[in-house]
Amino acid sequence: MFETMQATIAEREVSIPLPTWTGLMAGLLGTLIILVLVTATMVILNTDVWTAAHDTLAVVLGADLK
């Protein structure tokens, strides 16, 4: 009466090509949103706004960053 439906992942694969600029715009927008949120948090917590940038660079370039 009822058939069981069996499908493999290969049968359901859908590919939607997106232009490169879509990824670039998404990355820039995400970066901007994070920047705004971190800056707002630093202002609300009454912390130096450059602390987040300094801490991030310290991880990348080393702890002796001054």
C-alpha positions as MATLAB code, in Angstrom:
seq = 'MFETMQATIAEREVSIPLPTWTGLMAGLLGTLIILVLVTATMVILNTDVWTAAHDTLAVVLGADLK';
ca = [
       0.000    0.000    0.000;
       2.639    2.559    1.024;
       6.035    2.672   -0.586;
       9.056    3.430    1.492;
      11.011    6.328    0.119;
      14.730    5.837    0.051;
      17.042    8.500   -1.252;
      20.752    8.828   -0.984;
      22.539   12.093   -0.381;
      23.796   12.073   -3.974;
      20.231   12.049   -5.298;
      19.281   15.086   -3.205;
      22.356   17.185   -3.924;
      21.447   20.690   -5.021;
      24.047   23.153   -6.137;
      23.303   26.867   -6.229;
      26.176   28.806   -7.750;
      26.725   32.170   -6.091;
      28.944   34.940   -7.406;
      32.159   35.709   -5.551;
      30.921   39.161   -4.576;
      28.126   37.541   -2.547;
      30.682   35.928   -0.248;
      32.713   39.102   -0.031;
      29.679   41.187    0.877;
      28.571   38.642    3.485;
      32.045   38.683    5.050;
      32.201   42.472    5.125;
      28.708   42.757    6.565;
      29.483   40.184    9.256;
      32.699   41.994   10.143;
      30.876   45.316   10.390;
      28.186   43.844   12.647;
      30.783   42.287   14.964;
      32.714   45.562   15.067;
      29.595   47.508   16.055;
      28.615   44.976   18.743;
      32.104   44.823   20.268;
      32.439   48.614   20.261;
      28.999   49.042   21.849;
      29.884   46.465   24.513;
      33.140   48.222   25.285;
      31.379   51.600   25.613;
      28.649   50.118   27.848;
      31.258   48.448   30.083;
      33.226   51.717   30.209;
      36.313   50.006   28.779;
      38.847   51.378   26.329;
      37.486   50.734   22.829;
      40.926   49.710   21.560;
      41.216   46.870   24.097;
      39.441   44.402   21.794;
      41.733   45.240   18.863;
      44.807   45.051   21.114;
      43.807   41.681   22.563;
      43.080   40.259   19.104;
      46.435   41.420   17.743;
      48.216   40.129   20.835;
      46.920   36.646   20.073;
      47.984   36.885   16.431;
      51.306   38.714   16.795;
      52.358   37.705   20.282;
      51.809   38.853   23.847;
      54.570   41.507   23.748;
      52.517   43.853   21.560;
      52.668   47.416   22.873;
];
